[in-house]
Amino acid sequence: MNLRDLEYLVALSQELHFRKAAEKCFVSQPTLSGQLRKLEEELGVILIERTSRSVLFTPAGEAITAQAKRILAETKELTDMARTFTDPLSGELHIGLIPTVGPYLLPHIIPALKQQFPELQLYLYEAQTQTLLKQLADGELDCLILAQLDHMDNFGSLPLYHEPMLLALPSDHAWASRKEVALSELKGEKLLMLEDGHCLRDQAMGFCFAAGIGEDQHFKGTSLETLRNMVAAGSGLTLIPKLAINPQQIDLQKTDLQKNESGVSYIRVVDPVPSRAISLLYRTHSVRRPCFNEVAKLIKNIVEHQASNDK
């Protein structure tokens, strides 16, 4: 038995497909299948039920796979521990990001991270919150960048930035020329929201419900860009995090022509300001904390600098 065999087993448990698991491990399907058969022979138990249509793990297979995940995570922790004593800002860093943060934050921070930490190899993964939390707990990811929620207390957390949400509305809307709107003025409105699974949906709806604002039940967006295009089409209003908005579009002194280019105008919401806290999460006892500290410090400085330029 070797660690590579355990990696094959874990990959198969994640993909439930021999070809996809082999591709994930960068080996041929016969190699992966053959090694798993050898592992079964060595352990003296059947781990996988092989059928022409599906892959099913036996009770023994599920138990051993769970242990294999722990072993691989501990092995990686040993490697990370050694690196911490030599060069904490080198080697691979696997970062998970939620879809409402990744596409908008990464263009700002990637060039600086590459310049500041040239020995750090970044691997970026985008998924919804619950998927990322499980991957972090299982040791598949080193850290996460996402919106801080109450149930994340079992992880370590480094605050990055606090982000307001702005009201996105069609450029020909009666409010489009206003600088701000009180949240209470939206009472009785029905806003477009993201589909279930996005933490931004839960956070936005928390503010909306408290103010008597409903959800448009006819549509749920798969992404912020879908919501933005729905607003541009005149199909409703929504809340968009500030980092996902071009700063020039927030400038209310722009011309009508510039407003209409995107079909969407943005105005500030006040009393209260709907917002979310973005944090870097890590396993509490991770030995890579020095690395996380430096990465978080850099991200925080970049976002703060951009926010000061936007004022």
C-alpha positions as CSV (number, residue, x, y, z in Angstrom):
1,M,0.0,0.0,0.0
2,N,1.2,3.5,-0.8
3,L,-0.1,7.0,-0.7
4,R,-0.7,7.0,-4.4
5,D,-3.2,4.1,-4.1
6,L,-5.0,6.1,-1.4
7,E,-5.2,9.1,-3.8
8,Y,-6.8,6.8,-6.4
9,L,-9.3,5.6,-3.9
10,V,-10.3,9.1,-2.8
11,A,-10.5,10.3,-6.4
12,L,-12.9,7.5,-7.3
13,S,-15.0,8.3,-4.3
14,Q,-15.3,11.9,-5.5
15,E,-15.9,11.2,-9.1
16,L,-17.7,7.8,-8.9
17,H,-16.4,7.1,-12.4
18,F,-13.2,5.3,-13.2
19,R,-12.2,7.4,-16.3
20,K,-12.9,10.7,-14.6
21,A,-11.0,9.6,-11.5
22,A,-8.0,8.5,-13.7
23,E,-8.0,11.8,-15.4
24,K,-8.0,13.6,-12.1
25,C,-5.0,11.6,-11.0
26,F,-3.3,12.0,-14.4
27,V,-3.0,8.2,-15.0
28,S,-4.7,5.8,-17.4
29,Q,-7.9,4.1,-16.4
30,P,-6.4,0.6,-16.4
31,T,-3.6,1.8,-14.1
32,L,-6.1,3.3,-11.6
33,S,-8.4,0.2,-11.8
34,G,-5.5,-2.2,-11.5
35,Q,-4.0,-0.5,-8.4
36,L,-7.3,-0.4,-6.7
37,R,-7.7,-4.2,-7.2
38,K,-4.3,-4.7,-5.8
39,L,-5.3,-2.6,-2.8
40,E,-8.4,-4.7,-2.3
41,E,-6.2,-7.9,-2.4
42,E,-3.7,-6.4,0.1
43,L,-6.4,-5.4,2.5
44,G,-8.5,-8.6,2.0
45,V,-11.8,-6.7,1.5
46,I,-13.9,-5.6,-1.4
47,L,-13.9,-1.8,-1.5
48,I,-15.9,-1.2,-4.7
49,E,-18.8,-2.8,-6.4
50,R,-18.1,-2.5,-10.1
51,T,-21.1,-2.5,-12.5
52,S,-21.4,-1.5,-16.2
53,R,-23.4,1.6,-15.2
54,S,-22.2,2.7,-11.8
55,V,-19.5,2.6,-9.1
56,L,-20.7,1.7,-5.6
57,F,-18.6,1.7,-2.5
58,T,-19.1,-1.1,0.0
59,P,-19.4,-0.3,3.7
60,A,-15.7,-1.3,4.0
61,G,-14.9,0.9,1.1
62,E,-16.6,3.9,2.6
63,A,-14.8,3.4,6.0
64,I,-11.4,2.9,4.4
65,T,-11.9,5.9,2.1
66,A,-12.7,8.1,5.0
67,Q,-9.5,7.0,6.7
68,A,-7.6,7.5,3.5
69,K,-8.7,11.1,3.3
70,R,-7.5,11.7,6.9
71,I,-4.1,10.1,6.1
72,L,-3.6,12.2,2.9
73,A,-4.6,15.3,4.8
74,E,-2.1,14.5,7.6
75,T,0.6,13.8,5.0
76,K,0.1,17.1,3.4
77,E,0.2,18.7,6.8
78,L,3.6,17.2,7.4
79,T,4.9,18.7,4.1
80,D,3.4,22.0,5.0
81,M,5.0,21.9,8.4
82,A,8.4,21.4,6.9
83,R,7.8,24.2,4.5
84,T,6.8,26.5,7.3
85,F,10.2,26.2,8.9
86,T,12.1,26.7,5.6
87,D,10.0,29.2,3.4
88,P,6.4,29.7,4.5
89,L,5.6,31.6,1.3
90,S,6.5,29.0,-1.2
91,G,5.0,25.8,-2.6
92,E,1.4,25.1,-3.6
93,L,-1.5,27.1,-2.1
94,H,-5.0,25.8,-2.9
95,I,-7.6,28.5,-2.4
96,G,-11.3,28.1,-2.7
97,L,-13.5,31.1,-3.6
98,I,-17.3,31.6,-3.8
99,P,-18.7,32.6,-7.3
100,T,-19.8,36.0,-6.0
101,V,-16.2,36.9,-4.9
102,G,-13.8,35.0,-7.2
103,P,-14.3,36.7,-10.6
104,Y,-14.4,40.2,-9.1
105,L,-11.6,39.9,-6.5
106,L,-9.0,37.8,-8.3
107,P,-8.2,40.4,-11.1
108,H,-7.2,42.8,-8.4
109,I,-5.1,40.5,-6.3
110,I,-3.4,37.9,-8.6
111,P,-0.8,40.3,-10.1
112,A,0.2,41.5,-6.6
113,L,0.3,38.0,-5.2
114,K,2.6,36.8,-8.0
115,Q,4.9,39.8,-7.6
116,Q,5.0,39.7,-3.8
117,F,5.2,35.9,-3.4
118,P,6.9,34.6,-6.5
119,E,7.6,31.2,-5.0
120,L,4.0,30.5,-4.2
121,Q,2.1,28.4,-6.7
122,L,-1.6,29.3,-6.6
123,Y,-4.4,26.9,-7.4
124,L,-7.9,28.4,-7.5
125,Y,-11.2,26.6,-7.1
126,E,-14.6,28.1,-7.4
127,A,-17.7,26.5,-5.7
128,Q,-20.6,27.3,-3.4
129,T,-20.0,27.8,0.3
130,Q,-21.0,24.4,1.7
131,T,-18.9,22.5,-0.9
132,L,-15.8,24.7,-0.1
133,L,-16.2,24.2,3.7
134,K,-16.3,20.4,3.2
135,Q,-13.2,20.6,1.0
136,L,-11.4,22.7,3.6
137,A,-12.3,20.4,6.4
138,D,-11.2,17.3,4.4
139,G,-7.8,18.9,3.6
140,E,-8.4,19.3,-0.1
141,L,-8.1,23.1,0.1
142,D,-5.7,25.1,2.2
143,C,-7.9,28.2,2.7
144,L,-11.1,29.8,1.5
145,I,-12.1,33.4,0.6
146,L,-15.8,33.8,1.2
147,A,-18.5,35.7,3.1
148,Q,-18.3,35.1,6.8
149,L,-21.3,33.3,8.2
150,D,-22.3,32.4,11.8
151,H,-21.7,28.6,11.4
152,M,-18.0,29.0,10.5
153,D,-16.8,29.2,14.1
154,N,-15.0,25.9,13.9
155,F,-12.5,27.4,11.4
156,G,-9.9,30.0,11.9
157,S,-10.7,33.4,10.3
158,L,-8.8,36.4,9.1
159,P,-11.0,39.5,8.1
160,L,-10.3,40.8,4.6
161,Y,-12.8,43.5,3.8
162,H,-16.4,44.7,4.5
163,E,-18.4,45.1,1.3
164,P,-21.6,47.0,0.8
165,M,-24.3,45.9,-1.6
166,L,-25.7,48.5,-4.0
167,L,-29.2,48.5,-5.6
168,A,-29.0,47.7,-9.3
169,L,-31.9,49.0,-11.4
170,P,-32.7,49.6,-15.0
171,S,-31.2,52.8,-16.4
172,D,-34.6,54.2,-17.2
173,H,-36.0,53.5,-13.7
174,A,-37.5,56.5,-11.9
175,W,-34.8,56.2,-9.2
176,A,-31.8,55.9,-11.6
177,S,-30.7,59.5,-11.1
178,R,-30.7,59.3,-7.3
179,K,-27.6,59.0,-5.2
180,E,-29.1,56.8,-2.6
181,V,-32.3,55.1,-1.4
182,A,-33.3,54.1,2.1
183,L,-33.9,50.4,2.5
184,S,-37.3,51.1,3.9
185,E,-38.3,52.7,0.5
186,L,-38.0,49.3,-1.1
187,K,-40.8,47.9,1.1
188,G,-43.3,46.1,-1.0
189,E,-40.8,45.6,-3.9
190,K,-39.8,42.1,-5.0
191,L,-36.1,41.8,-5.8
192,L,-34.3,39.3,-8.1
193,M,-32.2,36.8,-6.1
194,L,-29.6,34.2,-6.7
195,E,-30.6,30.5,-6.5
196,D,-30.4,28.4,-3.4
197,G,-26.8,27.6,-2.2
198,H,-25.3,31.0,-2.7
199,C,-24.5,32.6,0.7
200,L,-25.1,36.0,-0.9
201,R,-28.7,35.1,-1.4
202,D,-29.2,34.3,2.3
203,Q,-27.4,37.5,3.3
204,A,-29.4,39.7,0.9
205,M,-32.7,38.1,1.9
206,G,-31.9,38.7,5.6
207,F,-31.8,42.5,4.9
208,C,-34.8,42.3,2.6
209,F,-37.1,40.4,5.0
210,A,-36.3,42.8,7.8
211,A,-37.3,45.7,5.7
212,G,-40.5,44.0,4.3
213,I,-38.9,43.4,0.9
214,G,-39.9,40.3,-1.0
215,E,-38.3,38.0,-3.5
216,D,-39.4,37.7,-7.1
217,Q,-40.4,34.0,-7.2
218,H,-40.6,33.9,-11.0
219,F,-36.8,33.8,-11.4
220,K,-33.7,32.8,-9.5
221,G,-30.3,33.7,-11.0
222,T,-27.4,31.3,-11.3
223,S,-24.8,34.1,-11.1
224,L,-24.4,37.8,-10.5
225,E,-24.0,38.3,-14.3
226,T,-27.4,36.7,-14.9
227,L,-29.0,39.0,-12.4
228,R,-27.3,42.0,-13.9
229,N,-28.6,41.1,-17.4
230,M,-32.1,40.6,-16.0
231,V,-32.0,44.1,-14.6
232,A,-30.7,45.5,-17.9
233,A,-33.6,43.8,-19.6
234,G,-36.0,45.7,-17.3
235,S,-37.1,42.5,-15.5
236,G,-36.5,43.8,-11.9
237,L,-34.2,45.1,-9.3
238,T,-31.5,43.4,-7.3
239,L,-28.6,43.9,-4.8
240,I,-25.0,43.6,-6.2
241,P,-21.8,43.6,-4.1
242,K,-19.8,46.7,-4.7
243,L,-16.6,44.8,-5.9
244,A,-18.7,43.3,-8.7
245,I,-19.4,46.8,-10.1
246,N,-17.2,48.8,-12.4
247,P,-16.4,51.9,-10.2
248,Q,-17.2,54.2,-13.2
249,Q,-20.7,52.9,-13.1
250,I,-21.2,54.0,-9.5
251,D,-20.2,57.6,-10.4
252,L,-23.5,59.4,-10.6
253,Q,-22.0,62.3,-12.5
254,K,-21.6,60.2,-15.7
255,T,-23.6,61.0,-18.8
256,D,-26.9,59.4,-19.8
257,L,-25.1,57.8,-22.7
258,Q,-22.7,56.0,-20.3
259,K,-25.6,54.9,-18.2
260,N,-27.4,53.3,-21.0
261,E,-24.4,51.4,-22.4
262,S,-24.9,48.7,-19.7
263,G,-28.6,49.3,-19.2
264,V,-28.0,49.2,-15.4
265,S,-27.6,52.0,-12.9
266,Y,-26.4,51.5,-9.3
267,I,-27.4,53.6,-6.2
268,R,-26.4,53.3,-2.6
269,V,-28.7,51.8,-0.1
270,V,-28.8,53.3,3.4
271,D,-30.5,53.0,6.8
272,P,-29.2,50.3,7.1
273,V,-26.5,49.6,4.5
274,P,-26.8,46.0,3.3
275,S,-23.3,44.5,3.4
276,R,-21.3,41.4,4.0
277,A,-17.9,40.6,5.6
278,I,-15.4,38.8,3.4
279,S,-12.8,36.6,5.3
280,L,-10.0,34.1,4.7
281,L,-10.9,30.8,6.4
282,Y,-8.4,28.1,7.3
283,R,-8.3,25.0,9.5
284,T,-7.7,26.2,13.1
285,H,-4.5,24.2,13.6
286,S,-3.1,24.6,10.1
287,V,0.7,25.1,10.2
288,R,0.4,27.5,7.2
289,R,-1.0,30.3,9.3
290,P,2.1,32.5,8.6
291,C,1.4,32.2,4.9
292,F,-2.3,33.0,5.4
293,N,-1.4,36.0,7.5
294,E,0.7,37.5,4.7
295,V,-1.8,36.7,1.9
296,A,-4.7,38.2,4.0
297,K,-2.6,41.3,4.7
298,L,-1.9,41.9,1.1
299,I,-5.5,41.4,0.0
300,K,-6.8,43.7,2.7
301,N,-4.4,46.4,1.6
302,I,-5.3,46.1,-2.1
303,V,-9.0,46.3,-1.4
304,E,-8.6,49.2,1.0
305,H,-6.5,51.1,-1.5
306,Q,-9.1,50.5,-4.2
307,A,-11.9,51.7,-1.9
308,S,-10.0,54.9,-1.2
309,N,-9.5,55.6,-4.9
310,D,-13.3,55.0,-5.5
311,K,-14.3,57.8,-3.1
